[in-house]
């Protein structure tokens, strides 16, 4: 289950930070061995620098002129380091080629910055939690390549008076452009229309593309996600460190809220949805919201506050007949 203790994510994050250090240490050692072969003078200087600890110990143990000796040792070390940089540049290497390698320059791969968890550490925890939340999501099953526009008839929709195929081609292009040019901050997409018209398929195609761009994406049905938020809200006690679904949904680069309106009607759900929607829009973090409800039904169910925020998004109306009938898609669209 998702709401296991956060400790497991923290332990995994600690292990990932440790692997970063190990990988970067090995990279640096490989560079040192490379330079030793190419620049013989480097090895002698390096050996002298390696004696710094021993010389420092002897100075500290000796009370005589310790301050002067320490200052001289520091100057000698700086001179040796500068000599190495000169050798590197002279052999067409960058002067910092042998500097310590860090994946995160802020915390230097410790996971801690200014006595707090570093941003990089929090990002690892967030990614791990999002991966678990997405574990059962069919994100990999849909793509823009498998979206068949020929399933939509080239005729006028009787309800809207709009050509179905042309409208769906525009919807497809809007979604693909959104995914191909994904950036933050940006405005999200509201997809509404009857079931079986391709809303979920295009949402998942966007998710797949955005994930490949190394952005965090969370996909879930409105009933499931709101139920998780409710369960954690009413079962949490002081000092409880269980996973915070609401927090994860607020922070993901892209949130896909599928099947809005299928959840049980309750004041808590409406309030939770408003808080989530409002916080993400204010932060410039996009949502893709799918619903089978009409604009009128959305307003009646969720009220003016939510509707006004939904209408700030790109609104795509899906029209036509259920294309799932008799068609073989990997998942329902």
C-alpha positions as a LaTeX table, in Angstrom:
\begin{tabular}{lrrr}
\hline
Residue & $x$ (\AA) & $y$ (\AA) & $z$ (\AA) \\
\hline
Unk1 & 0.00 & 0.00 & 0.00 \\
Unk2 & 1.09 & 3.59 & $-0.65$ \\
Unk3 & 0.66 & 4.94 & 2.86 \\
Unk4 & 3.60 & 3.09 & 4.33 \\
Unk5 & 6.00 & 5.04 & 6.57 \\
Unk6 & 8.07 & 7.70 & 4.83 \\
Unk7 & 11.11 & 6.10 & 6.46 \\
Unk8 & 11.36 & 3.57 & 3.63 \\
Unk9 & 11.62 & 6.40 & 1.10 \\
Unk10 & 14.20 & 8.17 & 3.27 \\
Unk11 & 16.29 & 5.01 & 3.53 \\
Unk12 & 16.17 & 4.56 & $-0.25$ \\
Unk13 & 17.11 & 8.21 & $-0.73$ \\
Unk14 & 20.06 & 7.83 & 1.66 \\
Unk15 & 21.20 & 4.80 & $-0.33$ \\
Unk16 & 20.93 & 6.74 & $-3.60$ \\
Unk17 & 22.95 & 9.64 & $-2.18$ \\
Unk18 & 25.58 & 7.14 & $-1.02$ \\
Unk19 & 25.71 & 5.58 & $-4.52$ \\
Unk20 & 26.23 & 9.05 & $-5.97$ \\
Unk21 & 29.25 & 9.56 & $-3.75$ \\
Unk22 & 30.68 & 6.18 & $-4.65$ \\
Unk23 & 30.19 & 6.72 & $-8.40$ \\
Unk24 & 31.69 & 10.21 & $-8.28$ \\
Unk25 & 34.65 & 9.01 & $-6.19$ \\
Unk26 & 35.37 & 6.29 & $-8.74$ \\
Unk27 & 35.12 & 8.84 & $-11.59$ \\
Unk28 & 37.67 & 11.05 & $-9.84$ \\
Unk29 & 40.01 & 8.11 & $-9.17$ \\
Unk30 & 39.86 & 7.16 & $-12.85$ \\
Unk31 & 40.79 & 10.72 & $-13.76$ \\
Unk32 & 43.73 & 10.69 & $-11.35$ \\
Unk33 & 45.04 & 7.43 & $-12.80$ \\
Unk34 & 44.63 & 8.86 & $-16.30$ \\
Unk35 & 46.60 & 12.01 & $-15.44$ \\
Unk36 & 49.34 & 10.01 & $-13.72$ \\
Unk37 & 49.95 & 8.15 & $-16.99$ \\
Unk38 & 49.87 & 11.25 & $-19.16$ \\
Unk39 & 51.59 & 13.77 & $-16.85$ \\
Unk40 & 54.40 & 12.09 & $-14.84$ \\
Unk41 & 55.06 & 15.28 & $-12.80$ \\
Unk42 & 51.55 & 15.10 & $-11.35$ \\
Unk43 & 52.24 & 11.90 & $-9.40$ \\
Unk44 & 55.14 & 13.43 & $-7.48$ \\
Unk45 & 53.11 & 16.49 & $-6.51$ \\
Unk46 & 50.17 & 14.33 & $-5.49$ \\
Unk47 & 52.37 & 12.18 & $-3.26$ \\
Unk48 & 53.61 & 15.30 & $-1.50$ \\
Unk49 & 50.06 & 16.51 & $-0.97$ \\
Unk50 & 49.11 & 13.12 & 0.48 \\
Unk51 & 51.68 & 13.71 & 3.23 \\
Unk52 & 49.79 & 16.78 & 4.43 \\
Unk53 & 47.92 & 14.90 & 7.14 \\
Unk54 & 51.08 & 13.44 & 8.61 \\
Unk55 & 52.85 & 16.83 & 8.53 \\
Unk56 & 49.83 & 18.53 & 10.08 \\
Unk57 & 49.82 & 16.02 & 12.95 \\
Unk58 & 53.50 & 16.64 & 13.66 \\
Unk59 & 52.97 & 20.43 & 13.70 \\
Unk60 & 50.00 & 20.18 & 16.07 \\
Unk61 & 51.97 & 17.92 & 18.42 \\
Unk62 & 54.84 & 20.36 & 18.41 \\
Unk63 & 54.20 & 23.55 & 20.37 \\
Unk64 & 57.19 & 25.30 & 18.82 \\
Unk65 & 56.23 & 27.86 & 16.13 \\
Unk66 & 53.05 & 25.92 & 15.33 \\
Unk67 & 51.25 & 28.90 & 13.84 \\
Unk68 & 54.08 & 29.75 & 11.47 \\
Unk69 & 54.51 & 26.13 & 10.42 \\
Unk70 & 50.78 & 25.78 & 9.74 \\
Unk71 & 50.79 & 28.93 & 7.63 \\
Unk72 & 53.81 & 27.65 & 5.67 \\
Unk73 & 52.16 & 24.26 & 5.14 \\
Unk74 & 49.02 & 25.97 & 3.83 \\
Unk75 & 51.06 & 28.07 & 1.40 \\
Unk76 & 52.93 & 25.01 & 0.17 \\
Unk77 & 49.67 & 23.14 & $-0.41$ \\
Unk78 & 48.18 & 26.05 & $-2.34$ \\
Unk79 & 51.34 & 26.27 & $-4.45$ \\
Unk80 & 51.21 & 22.52 & $-5.17$ \\
Unk81 & 47.53 & 22.69 & $-6.16$ \\
Unk82 & 48.22 & 25.63 & $-8.46$ \\
Unk83 & 51.10 & 23.69 & $-10.02$ \\
Unk84 & 48.72 & 20.81 & $-10.77$ \\
Unk85 & 46.30 & 23.21 & $-12.48$ \\
Unk86 & 49.12 & 24.61 & $-14.59$ \\
Unk87 & 50.11 & 21.09 & $-15.65$ \\
Unk88 & 46.50 & 20.27 & $-16.52$ \\
Unk89 & 46.01 & 23.38 & $-18.63$ \\
Unk90 & 49.36 & 22.80 & $-20.31$ \\
Unk91 & 48.14 & 19.36 & $-21.38$ \\
Unk92 & 44.79 & 20.71 & $-22.64$ \\
Unk93 & 42.70 & 19.66 & $-19.62$ \\
Unk94 & 40.31 & 21.91 & $-17.72$ \\
Unk95 & 41.98 & 23.35 & $-14.58$ \\
Unk96 & 39.27 & 21.78 & $-12.39$ \\
Unk97 & 39.57 & 18.33 & $-14.01$ \\
Unk98 & 40.83 & 16.81 & $-10.74$ \\
Unk99 & 38.52 & 18.68 & $-8.39$ \\
Unk100 & 36.03 & 16.71 & $-6.32$ \\
Unk101 & 32.97 & 15.65 & $-8.36$ \\
Unk102 & 29.52 & 16.29 & $-6.93$ \\
Unk103 & 26.08 & 15.58 & $-8.37$ \\
Unk104 & 24.68 & 18.28 & $-6.10$ \\
Unk105 & 26.99 & 21.25 & $-5.59$ \\
Unk106 & 24.91 & 22.61 & $-2.70$ \\
Unk107 & 25.18 & 19.69 & $-0.28$ \\
Unk108 & 28.20 & 18.06 & $-1.96$ \\
Unk109 & 26.32 & 14.77 & $-2.06$ \\
Unk110 & 25.72 & 14.59 & 1.67 \\
Unk111 & 21.95 & 15.15 & 1.41 \\
Unk112 & 22.22 & 17.92 & 4.01 \\
Unk113 & 22.52 & 21.67 & 3.34 \\
Unk114 & 22.61 & 24.30 & 6.09 \\
Unk115 & 21.64 & 21.68 & 8.70 \\
Unk116 & 18.53 & 20.66 & 6.75 \\
Unk117 & 17.66 & 18.04 & 4.19 \\
Unk118 & 18.95 & 19.29 & 0.85 \\
Unk119 & 16.59 & 19.98 & $-2.04$ \\
Unk120 & 18.19 & 17.10 & $-3.98$ \\
Unk121 & 17.37 & 14.68 & $-1.17$ \\
Unk122 & 13.76 & 15.86 & $-1.06$ \\
Unk123 & 13.50 & 15.44 & $-4.83$ \\
Unk124 & 14.63 & 11.81 & $-4.55$ \\
Unk125 & 12.02 & 11.13 & $-1.84$ \\
Unk126 & 9.35 & 12.86 & $-3.93$ \\
Unk127 & 10.27 & 10.83 & $-7.01$ \\
Unk128 & 10.21 & 7.53 & $-5.10$ \\
Unk129 & 6.82 & 8.32 & $-3.59$ \\
Unk130 & 5.43 & 9.38 & $-6.97$ \\
Unk131 & 6.75 & 6.17 & $-8.56$ \\
Unk132 & 4.92 & 4.12 & $-5.96$ \\
Unk133 & 1.73 & 6.12 & $-6.41$ \\
Unk134 & 1.99 & 5.54 & $-10.17$ \\
Unk135 & 2.84 & 1.85 & $-9.82$ \\
Unk136 & $-0.57$ & 0.65 & $-10.96$ \\
Unk137 & $-1.13$ & 3.44 & $-13.50$ \\
Unk138 & $-1.21$ & 2.37 & $-17.18$ \\
Unk139 & 1.09 & 5.21 & $-18.27$ \\
Unk140 & 3.28 & 3.00 & $-20.47$ \\
Unk141 & 0.31 & 1.62 & $-22.39$ \\
Unk142 & $-0.60$ & 4.77 & $-24.31$ \\
Unk143 & 1.33 & 7.04 & $-26.62$ \\
Unk144 & 0.67 & 9.62 & $-29.29$ \\
Unk145 & 1.78 & 7.06 & $-31.88$ \\
Unk146 & $-1.04$ & 4.66 & $-30.92$ \\
Unk147 & $-3.73$ & 7.35 & $-31.02$ \\
Unk148 & $-5.60$ & 6.62 & $-34.27$ \\
Unk149 & $-7.32$ & 9.75 & $-35.57$ \\
Unk150 & $-9.03$ & 7.64 & $-38.24$ \\
Unk151 & $-11.29$ & 6.19 & $-35.55$ \\
Unk152 & $-13.11$ & 9.54 & $-35.54$ \\
Unk153 & $-15.66$ & 10.05 & $-38.35$ \\
Unk154 & $-15.30$ & 12.89 & $-40.84$ \\
Unk155 & $-18.78$ & 14.25 & $-40.22$ \\
Unk156 & $-20.59$ & 16.94 & $-38.28$ \\
Unk157 & $-21.43$ & 16.25 & $-34.65$ \\
Unk158 & $-25.18$ & 16.56 & $-34.18$ \\
Unk159 & $-24.87$ & 18.11 & $-30.70$ \\
Unk160 & $-22.28$ & 20.79 & $-31.46$ \\
Unk161 & $-22.39$ & 21.30 & $-35.23$ \\
Unk162 & $-18.60$ & 20.79 & $-35.35$ \\
Unk163 & $-16.71$ & 18.38 & $-37.61$ \\
Unk164 & $-15.72$ & 15.51 & $-35.30$ \\
Unk165 & $-12.47$ & 14.51 & $-37.00$ \\
Unk166 & $-11.20$ & 18.08 & $-37.34$ \\
Unk167 & $-12.00$ & 18.82 & $-33.70$ \\
Unk168 & $-10.20$ & 15.71 & $-32.49$ \\
Unk169 & $-7.19$ & 16.50 & $-34.68$ \\
Unk170 & $-6.98$ & 19.90 & $-32.95$ \\
Unk171 & $-7.29$ & 18.23 & $-29.52$ \\
Unk172 & $-4.55$ & 15.79 & $-30.45$ \\
Unk173 & $-2.26$ & 18.61 & $-31.64$ \\
Unk174 & $-2.88$ & 20.66 & $-28.48$ \\
Unk175 & $-1.95$ & 17.71 & $-26.25$ \\
Unk176 & 1.11 & 16.78 & $-28.27$ \\
Unk177 & 2.36 & 20.38 & $-28.35$ \\
Unk178 & 1.83 & 20.62 & $-24.59$ \\
Unk179 & 3.89 & 17.45 & $-24.01$ \\
Unk180 & 6.62 & 18.21 & $-26.56$ \\
Unk181 & 7.13 & 21.73 & $-25.21$ \\
Unk182 & 6.47 & 21.02 & $-21.54$ \\
Unk183 & 7.94 & 23.63 & $-19.22$ \\
Unk184 & 7.23 & 25.22 & $-15.86$ \\
Unk185 & 5.34 & 27.30 & $-15.06$ \\
Unk186 & 2.52 & 26.64 & $-17.50$ \\
Unk187 & $-1.26$ & 26.30 & $-17.78$ \\
Unk188 & $-2.94$ & 22.91 & $-17.61$ \\
Unk189 & $-5.62$ & 21.25 & $-19.72$ \\
Unk190 & $-9.25$ & 20.48 & $-18.94$ \\
Unk191 & $-10.69$ & 17.68 & $-21.10$ \\
Unk192 & $-14.41$ & 17.13 & $-21.00$ \\
Unk193 & $-16.83$ & 15.03 & $-23.02$ \\
Unk194 & $-18.60$ & 11.69 & $-23.00$ \\
Unk195 & $-16.84$ & 8.42 & $-22.20$ \\
Unk196 & $-14.76$ & 6.56 & $-24.75$ \\
Unk197 & $-13.58$ & 9.57 & $-26.77$ \\
Unk198 & $-9.85$ & 9.44 & $-26.05$ \\
Unk199 & $-9.39$ & 11.69 & $-22.98$ \\
Unk200 & $-7.53$ & 9.11 & $-20.92$ \\
Unk201 & $-5.45$ & 7.94 & $-23.87$ \\
Unk202 & $-4.19$ & 11.45 & $-24.65$ \\
Unk203 & $-3.60$ & 12.16 & $-20.95$ \\
Unk204 & $-1.43$ & 9.07 & $-20.62$ \\
Unk205 & 0.41 & 9.95 & $-23.83$ \\
Unk206 & 1.23 & 13.36 & $-22.36$ \\
Unk207 & 2.38 & 11.70 & $-19.12$ \\
Unk208 & 4.67 & 9.30 & $-20.96$ \\
Unk209 & 6.31 & 12.11 & $-22.95$ \\
Unk210 & 6.76 & 14.41 & $-19.94$ \\
Unk211 & 8.27 & 11.60 & $-17.85$ \\
Unk212 & 10.85 & 11.02 & $-20.59$ \\
Unk213 & 11.84 & 14.67 & $-20.12$ \\
Unk214 & 12.72 & 13.82 & $-16.48$ \\
Unk215 & 9.77 & 15.64 & $-14.94$ \\
Unk216 & 7.80 & 14.18 & $-12.06$ \\
Unk217 & 4.30 & 13.08 & $-13.09$ \\
Unk218 & 1.52 & 11.64 & $-10.98$ \\
Unk219 & $-1.47$ & 10.01 & $-12.62$ \\
Unk220 & $-4.57$ & 8.77 & $-10.83$ \\
Unk221 & $-8.34$ & 8.66 & $-10.90$ \\
Unk222 & $-10.14$ & 11.37 & $-8.93$ \\
Unk223 & $-11.98$ & 8.81 & $-6.75$ \\
Unk224 & $-8.75$ & 7.00 & $-5.80$ \\
Unk225 & $-6.67$ & 10.10 & $-5.12$ \\
Unk226 & $-9.36$ & 11.91 & $-3.12$ \\
Unk227 & $-10.00$ & 8.74 & $-1.12$ \\
Unk228 & $-6.28$ & 8.53 & $-0.23$ \\
Unk229 & $-6.25$ & 12.17 & 0.86 \\
Unk230 & $-9.35$ & 11.64 & 3.00 \\
Unk231 & $-8.02$ & 8.49 & 4.63 \\
Unk232 & $-4.69$ & 10.10 & 5.54 \\
Unk233 & $-6.36$ & 13.30 & 6.74 \\
Unk234 & $-8.68$ & 11.61 & 9.21 \\
Unk235 & $-6.26$ & 8.92 & 10.40 \\
Unk236 & $-3.20$ & 11.12 & 10.97 \\
Unk237 & $-2.20$ & 11.91 & 14.54 \\
Unk238 & 0.39 & 14.24 & 16.00 \\
Unk239 & 3.90 & 13.10 & 15.10 \\
Unk240 & 2.62 & 10.73 & 12.42 \\
Unk241 & 5.10 & 10.57 & 9.52 \\
Unk242 & 3.10 & 8.58 & 7.02 \\
Unk243 & 3.14 & 9.58 & 3.37 \\
Unk244 & 1.36 & 12.81 & 2.52 \\
Unk245 & $-0.58$ & 12.21 & $-0.69$ \\
Unk246 & $-1.95$ & 15.76 & $-0.75$ \\
Unk247 & 1.57 & 17.16 & $-0.50$ \\
Unk248 & 2.85 & 14.93 & $-3.29$ \\
Unk249 & $-0.04$ & 15.90 & $-5.55$ \\
Unk250 & 0.65 & 19.58 & $-4.89$ \\
Unk251 & 4.36 & 19.30 & $-5.71$ \\
Unk252 & 4.52 & 17.02 & $-8.78$ \\
Unk253 & 5.57 & 18.80 & $-11.97$ \\
Unk254 & 2.46 & 17.45 & $-13.69$ \\
Unk255 & $-0.66$ & 16.00 & $-12.08$ \\
Unk256 & $-3.20$ & 14.07 & $-14.13$ \\
Unk257 & $-6.58$ & 13.91 & $-12.42$ \\
Unk258 & $-8.63$ & 11.36 & $-14.33$ \\
Unk259 & $-12.41$ & 10.92 & $-14.23$ \\
Unk260 & $-13.30$ & 13.98 & $-12.14$ \\
Unk261 & $-16.93$ & 13.71 & $-11.08$ \\
Unk262 & $-16.88$ & 9.93 & $-10.60$ \\
Unk263 & $-15.96$ & 10.33 & $-6.92$ \\
Unk264 & $-18.55$ & 10.19 & $-4.15$ \\
Unk265 & $-20.10$ & 13.62 & $-3.55$ \\
Unk266 & $-18.90$ & 15.11 & $-0.26$ \\
Unk267 & $-17.89$ & 18.49 & 1.12 \\
Unk268 & $-14.49$ & 17.13 & 2.06 \\
Unk269 & $-13.76$ & 16.02 & $-1.51$ \\
Unk270 & $-14.83$ & 19.37 & $-2.93$ \\
Unk271 & $-12.67$ & 21.21 & $-0.38$ \\
Unk272 & $-9.68$ & 18.92 & $-0.96$ \\
Unk273 & $-10.00$ & 19.30 & $-4.73$ \\
Unk274 & $-10.25$ & 23.09 & $-4.46$ \\
Unk275 & $-7.15$ & 23.29 & $-2.26$ \\
Unk276 & $-5.21$ & 21.08 & $-4.66$ \\
Unk277 & $-6.38$ & 22.95 & $-7.75$ \\
Unk278 & $-5.81$ & 26.38 & $-6.26$ \\
Unk279 & $-2.35$ & 25.65 & $-4.85$ \\
Unk280 & $-1.10$ & 24.16 & $-8.14$ \\
Unk281 & $-2.46$ & 26.98 & $-10.30$ \\
Unk282 & $-0.93$ & 29.58 & $-7.97$ \\
Unk283 & 2.42 & 27.76 & $-8.16$ \\
Unk284 & 2.31 & 27.51 & $-11.96$ \\
Unk285 & 2.19 & 23.71 & $-11.79$ \\
Unk286 & $-0.12$ & 22.26 & $-14.45$ \\
Unk287 & $-2.90$ & 19.71 & $-14.14$ \\
Unk288 & $-4.61$ & 17.67 & $-16.79$ \\
Unk289 & $-8.17$ & 17.05 & $-15.64$ \\
Unk290 & $-10.49$ & 14.64 & $-17.42$ \\
Unk291 & $-14.20$ & 14.56 & $-16.81$ \\
Unk292 & $-17.34$ & 13.15 & $-18.37$ \\
Unk293 & $-19.31$ & 16.08 & $-16.97$ \\
Unk294 & $-20.38$ & 19.06 & $-19.05$ \\
Unk295 & $-19.37$ & 22.61 & $-18.13$ \\
Unk296 & $-22.83$ & 23.15 & $-16.68$ \\
Unk297 & $-22.61$ & 19.96 & $-14.60$ \\
Unk298 & $-19.13$ & 20.91 & $-13.36$ \\
Unk299 & $-20.39$ & 24.29 & $-12.18$ \\
Unk300 & $-23.43$ & 22.78 & $-10.46$ \\
Unk301 & $-21.36$ & 20.15 & $-8.67$ \\
Unk302 & $-18.24$ & 22.12 & $-7.68$ \\
Unk303 & $-19.43$ & 25.72 & $-7.57$ \\
Unk304 & $-18.18$ & 29.01 & $-8.99$ \\
Unk305 & $-14.81$ & 29.09 & $-7.17$ \\
Unk306 & $-13.64$ & 25.81 & $-8.66$ \\
Unk307 & $-15.22$ & 26.48 & $-12.04$ \\
Unk308 & $-13.48$ & 29.85 & $-12.37$ \\
Unk309 & $-10.13$ & 28.15 & $-11.82$ \\
Unk310 & $-10.90$ & 25.31 & $-14.20$ \\
Unk311 & $-11.68$ & 27.84 & $-16.92$ \\
Unk312 & $-8.16$ & 29.33 & $-16.62$ \\
Unk313 & $-6.95$ & 26.08 & $-18.17$ \\
Unk314 & $-6.90$ & 25.09 & $-21.85$ \\
Unk315 & $-10.39$ & 23.62 & $-22.34$ \\
Unk316 & $-10.71$ & 20.76 & $-24.84$ \\
Unk317 & $-14.14$ & 19.43 & $-25.67$ \\
Unk318 & $-14.21$ & 15.83 & $-26.91$ \\
Unk319 & $-17.09$ & 15.07 & $-29.25$ \\
Unk320 & $-18.48$ & 12.14 & $-31.24$ \\
Unk321 & $-19.41$ & 8.57 & $-30.38$ \\
Unk322 & $-17.66$ & 6.05 & $-28.13$ \\
Unk323 & $-14.72$ & 4.81 & $-30.23$ \\
Unk324 & $-13.99$ & 1.91 & $-27.87$ \\
Unk325 & $-16.81$ & $-0.16$ & $-29.23$ \\
Unk326 & $-15.38$ & $-2.88$ & $-31.41$ \\
Unk327 & $-11.87$ & $-1.41$ & $-31.26$ \\
Unk328 & $-8.78$ & $-3.04$ & $-29.82$ \\
Unk329 & $-6.87$ & $-0.54$ & $-27.73$ \\
Unk330 & $-4.28$ & $-1.56$ & $-25.17$ \\
Unk331 & $-6.39$ & 0.29 & $-22.59$ \\
Unk332 & $-9.76$ & 1.99 & $-22.53$ \\
Unk333 & $-9.67$ & 5.43 & $-24.11$ \\
\hline
\end{tabular}
